[in-house]
């Protein structure tokens, strides 16, 4: 694993989506059947560091970030060396072909569904941390503490830490 910036930080990202039907239904078949391929593409992509996955399923479809509100919200979380390398993967044709079909499988949510933030190299965020960052983005908009892919902020200077707005 290498440091994607000069300061010993990596970029964490989480995105959520509310599925339109259970994963084992015909409506969700193309999505479910494509997970292994997309996850393998991510892991092979330049700048990929880590992704949240269940040891039994090798994906993150068993994890829930908002289970007390809605059990149909799936979560995907990963760590990358830089925003540029994450963007390159997200908009690569292999991933973009699935991204274009997201409305076939996921509801359009009114609030932000993706958030990014800097973590010290080697740190692997958990769902509590990811939810807090997403809620912060929803409340305050993009800040150095939690931001959208379109509004990235540079990694903190060595030893610095971005703190949340109150």
Secondary structure, DSSP 4 states (H G I P E B T S, - for coil): ---SSTTSEEEEEEEEEEBSS-TTSGGGHHHHHHHHHHHHHHHHSTTEEEE---TTTSSSTT--SSTTT-TTEEEEEEEES-HHHHHHHHTSHHHHHHHTTHHHHBPPPSS--EEEEEEETT----HHHHHHHHHHHHHH-SBTTBB-GGG--PPPPTT-------
